[in-house]
């Protein structure tokens, strides 16, 4: 049970950092989705902590935004 809470918190924190970084770069969810070849709702799900991104997705996301992956983690 404790691990689930920790994982959820980390996924939620990732989503918050993703949103903050995207907004600082003045990019919309649609801009990022287009660069990644995914639907805008996928980006929304990541930002809301509803999706658990893989390391590959985090790397692609960082590249699309123009930051290092560590900035999202």
C-alpha atoms as one frame of an Amber mdcrd trajectory, in Angstrom:
protein
   0.000   0.000   0.000   2.749   2.468   0.922   4.535   1.882  -2.413   1.334
   2.739  -4.303   1.091   6.076  -2.476   4.723   6.893  -3.209   4.322   5.984
  -6.898   1.167   8.095  -7.224   2.909  11.053  -5.603   5.892  10.755  -7.966
   3.639  10.492 -11.026   1.673  13.535  -9.858   4.886  15.496  -9.240   6.148
  14.602 -12.714   2.909  15.920 -14.200   3.225  19.198 -12.318   6.829  19.670
 -13.462   5.860  18.802 -17.018   3.084  21.410 -17.017   5.248  24.108 -15.400
   8.090  23.482 -17.855   5.735  23.437 -20.847   4.163  26.731 -19.807   7.575
  28.357 -19.244   8.432  27.393 -22.830   5.090  28.849 -23.956   3.978  25.578
 -25.504   0.460  24.176 -25.571  -0.441  20.577 -24.908  -1.269  20.374 -28.602
   2.209  21.592 -29.549   3.834  18.832 -27.508   1.372  16.201 -28.706   2.091
  17.068 -32.317   5.849  16.780 -31.797   5.406  13.369 -30.156   2.757  12.077
 -32.530   0.207  11.504 -29.762  -3.216  12.942 -28.940  -3.439  16.058 -26.781
  -5.416  14.090 -24.202  -2.326  11.924 -23.606  -0.347  15.023 -22.578  -3.258
  16.110 -20.395  -3.270  12.706 -18.694   0.456  12.967 -17.986   0.080  16.446
 -16.519  -2.807  15.374 -14.295  -0.898  12.344 -13.003  -3.338   9.919 -14.618
  -0.687   8.250 -16.782   2.593   6.660 -15.782   5.186   7.561 -18.437   8.034
   5.242 -19.381  11.633   6.454 -19.381  11.501   6.538 -23.180   8.422   8.779
 -23.040  10.096  11.074 -20.509  13.124  11.399 -22.791  10.953  12.130 -25.833
   8.912  14.633 -23.838  12.022  16.464 -22.654  13.388  16.637 -26.191  10.064
  17.955 -27.517  10.038  20.690 -24.866  13.717  21.470 -25.244  14.975  20.522
 -21.776  17.038  17.777 -20.178  15.016  14.826 -18.839  16.258  15.547 -15.306
  14.301  18.821 -15.360  11.086  16.813 -15.566  12.146  14.340 -12.901
